[in-house]
Amino acid sequence: MICQRLELGHKKLFRLVFLFSVSVFCLASCAERDDVCAIRALIKQGAELAEKHDIGGILDLASEDLKALPGPLDRRQVRGILWRAFKYYGALNVIYPRPAVDVGKDSGHALARFPFLIVKKEHSLPKLESLYDDPQGWLDKVGENADLYRLKLDLIKNGGSWLVNEVHLERFTGLGFRE
C-alpha cells in the first residue's frame, strides 16, 4: 500500500516536472520567435528607409558604435557610403528573401543573414514574392539577372529593442559571396 502511494506520488511529481519543463520551453520558444519577428521587422523597416533614402532613419536602427565591414567603417563613414549609393541609384527598390535569424542563448545577441538586391525603380525583375520563403530559389532566380549582395547583421538587444551593431556586406561573384 505504501509502495503504491509512493509510486503514485512519483508519477504525479514526474508529470508536474514534465509539464513545468514543457511550459518553460514553450515560453522560451515564444520569446525567441518574438525576437526573430522583431529582427525581421527591423530589417523590413531598414529596407523601407533605404527606399526613401532616409539615412538618419537607417542609422537610428544601429548602435552608436556601429561597425561596417569590409572596412571597418564607423557610423560617419557608413553615412557617406549610403549617401553615395542613394545618389547613384536614385529611386530604388530593395528586394530580399526571408532573413535567416539566430538568436543567442542569452537573448541579448543575434545574427541575421540574407541576400539582397538594390534595383533602380525603372528596372524590372521577375516576380520574386513567391520565393520569399525559399532563399536558395530566390538566389537562383535573381543571380542570373542582377548584381547580388549578402548582408550579415550582428544585432544587440538594448532596452528591449534590437539594434544593428555590426554589418558585413559581401558581393555575389557568381561562384559565391566575397567582400
C-alpha atoms as an extended CHARMM CRD file, in Angstrom:
* protein
*
       179  EXT
         1         1  MET       CA              0.0000000000        0.0000000000        0.0000000000  PROA      1               0.0000000000
         2         2  ILE       CA              2.7430000000        2.4370000000        0.9380000000  PROA      2               0.0000000000
         3         3  CYS       CA              4.7010000000        1.4650000000       -2.1850000000  PROA      3               0.0000000000
         4         4  GLN       CA              1.6420000000        2.1500000000       -4.3470000000  PROA      4               0.0000000000
         5         5  ARG       CA              1.2320000000        5.6000000000       -2.7780000000  PROA      5               0.0000000000
         6         6  LEU       CA              4.9120000000        6.3920000000       -3.3030000000  PROA      6               0.0000000000
         7         7  GLU       CA              4.6410000000        5.2080000000       -6.9080000000  PROA      7               0.0000000000
         8         8  LEU       CA              1.5860000000        7.4320000000       -7.4730000000  PROA      8               0.0000000000
         9         9  GLY       CA              3.4280000000       10.3280000000       -5.8110000000  PROA      9               0.0000000000
        10        10  HSD       CA              6.4100000000        9.8600000000       -8.1120000000  PROA      10              0.0000000000
        11        11  LYS       CA              4.1540000000        9.7580000000      -11.1610000000  PROA      11              0.0000000000
        12        12  LYS       CA              2.4420000000       13.0000000000      -10.1110000000  PROA      12              0.0000000000
        13        13  LEU       CA              5.7980000000       14.6100000000       -9.3960000000  PROA      13              0.0000000000
        14        14  PHE       CA              7.1250000000       13.4280000000      -12.7550000000  PROA      14              0.0000000000
        15        15  ARG       CA              4.0370000000       14.8610000000      -14.5170000000  PROA      15              0.0000000000
        16        16  LEU       CA              4.4280000000       18.1880000000      -12.7230000000  PROA      16              0.0000000000
        17        17  VAL       CA              8.1360000000       18.4180000000      -13.5680000000  PROA      17              0.0000000000
        18        18  PHE       CA              7.4150000000       17.4010000000      -17.1540000000  PROA      18              0.0000000000
        19        19  LEU       CA              4.6040000000       19.9710000000      -17.5300000000  PROA      19              0.0000000000
        20        20  PHE       CA              6.7520000000       22.6570000000      -15.9410000000  PROA      20              0.0000000000
        21        21  SER       CA              9.6490000000       21.8410000000      -18.3150000000  PROA      21              0.0000000000
        22        22  VAL       CA              7.3670000000       21.9470000000      -21.3470000000  PROA      22              0.0000000000
        23        23  SER       CA              5.9010000000       25.2720000000      -20.1720000000  PROA      23              0.0000000000
        24        24  VAL       CA              9.3450000000       26.8300000000      -19.7050000000  PROA      24              0.0000000000
        25        25  PHE       CA             10.4390000000       25.5360000000      -23.1140000000  PROA      25              0.0000000000
        26        26  CYS       CA              7.2980000000       26.9550000000      -24.7630000000  PROA      26              0.0000000000
        27        27  LEU       CA              7.7870000000       30.3350000000      -23.1040000000  PROA      27              0.0000000000
        28        28  ALA       CA             11.4320000000       30.4620000000      -24.1610000000  PROA      28              0.0000000000
        29        29  SER       CA             10.4920000000       29.3720000000      -27.6690000000  PROA      29              0.0000000000
        30        30  CYS       CA              7.7730000000       32.0500000000      -27.8920000000  PROA      30              0.0000000000
        31        31  ALA       CA             10.2190000000       34.7060000000      -26.6680000000  PROA      31              0.0000000000
        32        32  GLU       CA             12.7570000000       33.5940000000      -29.2790000000  PROA      32              0.0000000000
        33        33  ARG       CA             10.1010000000       33.6780000000      -32.0210000000  PROA      33              0.0000000000
        34        34  ASP       CA              9.1340000000       37.1790000000      -30.8870000000  PROA      34              0.0000000000
        35        35  ASP       CA             12.7880000000       38.2400000000      -31.1670000000  PROA      35              0.0000000000
        36        36  VAL       CA             13.0640000000       36.7030000000      -34.6340000000  PROA      36              0.0000000000
        37        37  CYS       CA              9.8960000000       38.5340000000      -35.7060000000  PROA      37              0.0000000000
        38        38  ALA       CA             11.2020000000       41.7860000000      -34.2150000000  PROA      38              0.0000000000
        39        39  ILE       CA             14.5260000000       41.4240000000      -36.0610000000  PROA      39              0.0000000000
        40        40  ARG       CA             12.8000000000       40.6600000000      -39.3620000000  PROA      40              0.0000000000
        41        41  ALA       CA             10.5770000000       43.7180000000      -38.8030000000  PROA      41              0.0000000000
        42        42  LEU       CA             13.7170000000       45.8100000000      -38.1760000000  PROA      42              0.0000000000
        43        43  ILE       CA             15.2100000000       44.5510000000      -41.4640000000  PROA      43              0.0000000000
        44        44  LYS       CA             11.9730000000       45.3720000000      -43.2870000000  PROA      44              0.0000000000
        45        45  GLN       CA             11.9830000000       48.8490000000      -41.7500000000  PROA      45              0.0000000000
        46        46  GLY       CA             15.6120000000       49.3090000000      -42.8380000000  PROA      46              0.0000000000
        47        47  ALA       CA             14.7390000000       48.3520000000      -46.4230000000  PROA      47              0.0000000000
        48        48  GLU       CA             11.7880000000       50.7700000000      -46.4320000000  PROA      48              0.0000000000
        49        49  LEU       CA             14.0040000000       53.5570000000      -45.0820000000  PROA      49              0.0000000000
        50        50  ALA       CA             16.6020000000       52.8130000000      -47.7790000000  PROA      50              0.0000000000
        51        51  GLU       CA             13.9220000000       53.1020000000      -50.4550000000  PROA      51              0.0000000000
        52        52  LYS       CA             13.0940000000       56.5540000000      -49.0090000000  PROA      52              0.0000000000
        53        53  HSD       CA             16.8080000000       57.4920000000      -48.8500000000  PROA      53              0.0000000000
        54        54  ASP       CA             16.3870000000       58.1430000000      -45.1050000000  PROA      54              0.0000000000
        55        55  ILE       CA             19.9930000000       57.8450000000      -43.9100000000  PROA      55              0.0000000000
        56        56  GLY       CA             19.1970000000       59.1690000000      -40.4240000000  PROA      56              0.0000000000
        57        57  GLY       CA             16.3760000000       56.6540000000      -40.0390000000  PROA      57              0.0000000000
        58        58  ILE       CA             18.6580000000       53.8080000000      -41.0950000000  PROA      58              0.0000000000
        59        59  LEU       CA             21.3260000000       54.8770000000      -38.6130000000  PROA      59              0.0000000000
        60        60  ASP       CA             18.6670000000       55.0530000000      -35.8610000000  PROA      60              0.0000000000
        61        61  LEU       CA             18.3940000000       51.2600000000      -36.2710000000  PROA      61              0.0000000000
        62        62  ALA       CA             22.0910000000       50.8890000000      -35.3820000000  PROA      62              0.0000000000
        63        63  SER       CA             24.1040000000       51.1060000000      -32.1890000000  PROA      63              0.0000000000
        64        64  GLU       CA             26.2960000000       54.1610000000      -31.5500000000  PROA      64              0.0000000000
        65        65  ASP       CA             29.4300000000       52.0530000000      -32.0430000000  PROA      65              0.0000000000
        66        66  LEU       CA             28.2680000000       50.5920000000      -35.3660000000  PROA      66              0.0000000000
        67        67  LYS       CA             30.9940000000       48.8810000000      -37.3730000000  PROA      67              0.0000000000
        68        68  ALA       CA             30.6460000000       48.0320000000      -41.0660000000  PROA      68              0.0000000000
        69        69  LEU       CA             32.7770000000       45.5160000000      -42.9420000000  PROA      69              0.0000000000
        70        70  PRO       CA             34.6930000000       45.2720000000      -45.1380000000  PROA      70              0.0000000000
        71        71  GLY       CA             36.4870000000       48.2170000000      -43.7200000000  PROA      71              0.0000000000
        72        72  PRO       CA             35.9840000000       48.5670000000      -40.8540000000  PROA      72              0.0000000000
        73        73  LEU       CA             33.8570000000       51.6620000000      -41.2360000000  PROA      73              0.0000000000
        74        74  ASP       CA             32.2390000000       53.7030000000      -38.4710000000  PROA      74              0.0000000000
        75        75  ARG       CA             28.8420000000       55.4800000000      -38.4080000000  PROA      75              0.0000000000
        76        76  ARG       CA             30.1790000000       58.6020000000      -40.1350000000  PROA      76              0.0000000000
        77        77  GLN       CA             31.7300000000       56.5830000000      -42.9500000000  PROA      77              0.0000000000
        78        78  VAL       CA             28.5690000000       54.4670000000      -43.3250000000  PROA      78              0.0000000000
        79        79  ARG       CA             26.5700000000       57.6970000000      -43.6690000000  PROA      79              0.0000000000
        80        80  GLY       CA             28.8450000000       58.7690000000      -46.5560000000  PROA      80              0.0000000000
        81        81  ILE       CA             28.5850000000       55.4150000000      -48.3270000000  PROA      81              0.0000000000
        82        82  LEU       CA             24.7930000000       55.4110000000      -48.0340000000  PROA      82              0.0000000000
        83        83  TRP       CA             24.6370000000       58.9630000000      -49.4130000000  PROA      83              0.0000000000
        84        84  ARG       CA             26.7840000000       57.9910000000      -52.4280000000  PROA      84              0.0000000000
        85        85  ALA       CA             24.7740000000       54.7980000000      -53.0470000000  PROA      85              0.0000000000
        86        86  PHE       CA             21.4670000000       56.7010000000      -52.9590000000  PROA      86              0.0000000000
        87        87  LYS       CA             22.8330000000       59.3070000000      -55.3910000000  PROA      87              0.0000000000
        88        88  TYR       CA             23.9940000000       56.5510000000      -57.7340000000  PROA      88              0.0000000000
        89        89  TYR       CA             20.7710000000       54.5210000000      -57.6960000000  PROA      89              0.0000000000
        90        90  GLY       CA             18.2450000000       57.3530000000      -57.4650000000  PROA      90              0.0000000000
        91        91  ALA       CA             14.7460000000       55.9390000000      -56.9110000000  PROA      91              0.0000000000
        92        92  LEU       CA             15.2570000000       52.3170000000      -55.8590000000  PROA      92              0.0000000000
        93        93  ASN       CA             13.7020000000       49.1600000000      -54.5200000000  PROA      93              0.0000000000
        94        94  VAL       CA             15.3240000000       46.8180000000      -52.0030000000  PROA      94              0.0000000000
        95        95  ILE       CA             14.3950000000       43.1840000000      -52.6220000000  PROA      95              0.0000000000
        96        96  TYR       CA             15.3040000000       40.2510000000      -50.3910000000  PROA      96              0.0000000000
        97        97  PRO       CA             14.0110000000       36.8300000000      -49.2700000000  PROA      97              0.0000000000
        98        98  ARG       CA             13.1630000000       35.9200000000      -45.6590000000  PROA      98              0.0000000000
        99        99  PRO       CA             16.2300000000       36.6400000000      -43.4900000000  PROA      99              0.0000000000
       100       100  ALA       CA             17.7540000000       33.7940000000      -41.5110000000  PROA      100             0.0000000000
       101       101  VAL       CA             17.8780000000       34.8570000000      -37.8610000000  PROA      101             0.0000000000
       102       102  ASP       CA             19.7060000000       33.1330000000      -34.9980000000  PROA      102             0.0000000000
       103       103  VAL       CA             19.0560000000       34.4900000000      -31.5150000000  PROA      103             0.0000000000
       104       104  GLY       CA             21.7920000000       33.8110000000      -28.9760000000  PROA      104             0.0000000000
       105       105  LYS       CA             21.0970000000       31.7440000000      -25.8780000000  PROA      105             0.0000000000
       106       106  ASP       CA             21.2930000000       34.8920000000      -23.7390000000  PROA      106             0.0000000000
       107       107  SER       CA             18.6550000000       36.5690000000      -25.9870000000  PROA      107             0.0000000000
       108       108  GLY       CA             20.7540000000       39.7390000000      -25.9770000000  PROA      108             0.0000000000
       109       109  HSD       CA             22.6310000000       38.9570000000      -29.1760000000  PROA      109             0.0000000000
       110       110  ALA       CA             21.5060000000       37.7660000000      -32.5970000000  PROA      110             0.0000000000
       111       111  LEU       CA             22.7730000000       37.2120000000      -36.1170000000  PROA      111             0.0000000000
       112       112  ALA       CA             20.7680000000       37.7650000000      -39.2970000000  PROA      112             0.0000000000
       113       113  ARG       CA             21.8400000000       36.7900000000      -42.8240000000  PROA      113             0.0000000000
       114       114  PHE       CA             20.1680000000       37.3310000000      -46.1670000000  PROA      114             0.0000000000
       115       115  PRO       CA             20.9480000000       38.0830000000      -49.7820000000  PROA      115             0.0000000000
       116       116  PHE       CA             19.5070000000       41.2990000000      -51.1720000000  PROA      116             0.0000000000
       117       117  LEU       CA             19.2880000000       43.2840000000      -54.3250000000  PROA      117             0.0000000000
       118       118  ILE       CA             19.0520000000       47.0140000000      -54.9250000000  PROA      118             0.0000000000
       119       119  VAL       CA             17.2210000000       47.7950000000      -58.1390000000  PROA      119             0.0000000000
       120       120  LYS       CA             16.6340000000       51.1320000000      -59.8010000000  PROA      120             0.0000000000
       121       121  LYS       CA             12.8660000000       51.6480000000      -59.8720000000  PROA      121             0.0000000000
       122       122  GLU       CA             12.7560000000       51.7330000000      -63.6670000000  PROA      122             0.0000000000
       123       123  HSD       CA             14.2970000000       48.2430000000      -63.9670000000  PROA      123             0.0000000000
       124       124  SER       CA             12.0260000000       45.2250000000      -63.9330000000  PROA      124             0.0000000000
       125       125  LEU       CA             12.7370000000       41.8310000000      -62.4520000000  PROA      125             0.0000000000
       126       126  PRO       CA             10.8740000000       38.5490000000      -62.4720000000  PROA      126             0.0000000000
       127       127  LYS       CA              8.2210000000       38.1330000000      -59.7670000000  PROA      127             0.0000000000
       128       128  LEU       CA             10.0650000000       37.2270000000      -56.5780000000  PROA      128             0.0000000000
       129       129  GLU       CA              7.3180000000       37.4190000000      -53.9390000000  PROA      129             0.0000000000
       130       130  SER       CA              6.5560000000       33.7100000000      -54.3000000000  PROA      130             0.0000000000
       131       131  LEU       CA             10.1900000000       32.9030000000      -53.4300000000  PROA      131             0.0000000000
       132       132  TYR       CA             10.2890000000       34.8940000000      -50.1510000000  PROA      132             0.0000000000
       133       133  ASP       CA             10.3820000000       31.6740000000      -48.0790000000  PROA      133             0.0000000000
       134       134  ASP       CA             12.9010000000       29.9940000000      -50.4260000000  PROA      134             0.0000000000
       135       135  PRO       CA             16.2050000000       31.9150000000      -50.1620000000  PROA      135             0.0000000000
       136       136  GLN       CA             18.0760000000       29.4780000000      -52.4270000000  PROA      136             0.0000000000
       137       137  GLY       CA             15.3640000000       29.6460000000      -55.1080000000  PROA      137             0.0000000000
       138       138  TRP       CA             15.4100000000       33.4320000000      -54.7530000000  PROA      138             0.0000000000
       139       139  LEU       CA             19.1950000000       33.4720000000      -55.2970000000  PROA      139             0.0000000000
       140       140  ASP       CA             18.9380000000       31.1870000000      -58.3160000000  PROA      140             0.0000000000
       141       141  LYS       CA             16.2360000000       33.3300000000      -59.9580000000  PROA      141             0.0000000000
       142       142  VAL       CA             17.8600000000       36.6990000000      -59.3160000000  PROA      142             0.0000000000
       143       143  GLY       CA             21.5210000000       35.7100000000      -59.6430000000  PROA      143             0.0000000000
       144       144  GLU       CA             21.2840000000       35.3810000000      -63.4020000000  PROA      144             0.0000000000
       145       145  ASN       CA             19.8230000000       38.8650000000      -63.8740000000  PROA      145             0.0000000000
       146       146  ALA       CA             21.4300000000       41.2520000000      -61.3780000000  PROA      146             0.0000000000
       147       147  ASP       CA             24.2770000000       42.0540000000      -59.0050000000  PROA      147             0.0000000000
       148       148  LEU       CA             23.5870000000       40.4350000000      -55.6560000000  PROA      148             0.0000000000
       149       149  TYR       CA             24.8510000000       41.1290000000      -52.1880000000  PROA      149             0.0000000000
       150       150  ARG       CA             24.6090000000       39.3100000000      -48.8850000000  PROA      150             0.0000000000
       151       151  LEU       CA             24.1970000000       41.1500000000      -45.6410000000  PROA      151             0.0000000000
       152       152  LYS       CA             25.2420000000       39.7050000000      -42.2980000000  PROA      152             0.0000000000
       153       153  LEU       CA             23.9730000000       41.6650000000      -39.3180000000  PROA      153             0.0000000000
       154       154  ASP       CA             25.2340000000       41.2800000000      -35.7770000000  PROA      154             0.0000000000
       155       155  LEU       CA             22.4800000000       42.6340000000      -33.5300000000  PROA      155             0.0000000000
       156       156  ILE       CA             22.3130000000       43.5110000000      -29.8450000000  PROA      156             0.0000000000
       157       157  LYS       CA             19.2860000000       43.9850000000      -27.6440000000  PROA      157             0.0000000000
       158       158  ASN       CA             19.2300000000       47.3730000000      -25.9670000000  PROA      158             0.0000000000
       159       159  GLY       CA             16.3680000000       48.2390000000      -23.6330000000  PROA      159             0.0000000000
       160       160  GLY       CA             14.0660000000       45.6820000000      -25.2460000000  PROA      160             0.0000000000
       161       161  SER       CA             14.8180000000       46.8620000000      -28.8200000000  PROA      161             0.0000000000
       162       162  TRP       CA             17.1580000000       45.2840000000      -31.3170000000  PROA      162             0.0000000000
       163       163  LEU       CA             19.9410000000       47.3990000000      -32.8490000000  PROA      163             0.0000000000
       164       164  VAL       CA             22.4470000000       46.5610000000      -35.5660000000  PROA      164             0.0000000000
       165       165  ASN       CA             25.9130000000       46.5480000000      -34.0350000000  PROA      165             0.0000000000
       166       166  GLU       CA             27.9260000000       45.2280000000      -36.9790000000  PROA      166             0.0000000000
       167       167  VAL       CA             27.1920000000       44.9920000000      -40.7070000000  PROA      167             0.0000000000
       168       168  HSD       CA             29.1160000000       42.7580000000      -43.0880000000  PROA      168             0.0000000000
       169       169  LEU       CA             28.4280000000       43.2910000000      -46.7880000000  PROA      169             0.0000000000
       170       170  GLU       CA             29.5100000000       40.7180000000      -49.3650000000  PROA      170             0.0000000000
       171       171  ARG       CA             29.1480000000       40.8760000000      -53.1310000000  PROA      171             0.0000000000
       172       172  PHE       CA             27.9510000000       37.8210000000      -55.0800000000  PROA      172             0.0000000000
       173       173  THR       CA             30.5020000000       36.8760000000      -57.7520000000  PROA      173             0.0000000000
       174       174  GLY       CA             28.5690000000       34.0700000000      -59.4470000000  PROA      174             0.0000000000
       175       175  LEU       CA             30.6040000000       31.4810000000      -57.5780000000  PROA      175             0.0000000000
       176       176  GLY       CA             29.7330000000       32.7070000000      -54.1060000000  PROA      176             0.0000000000
       177       177  PHE       CA             29.9430000000       35.7800000000      -51.9370000000  PROA      177             0.0000000000
       178       178  ARG       CA             33.1000000000       37.7870000000      -51.2800000000  PROA      178             0.0000000000
       179       179  GLU       CA             33.9640000000       41.0900000000      -49.6770000000  PROA      179             0.0000000000
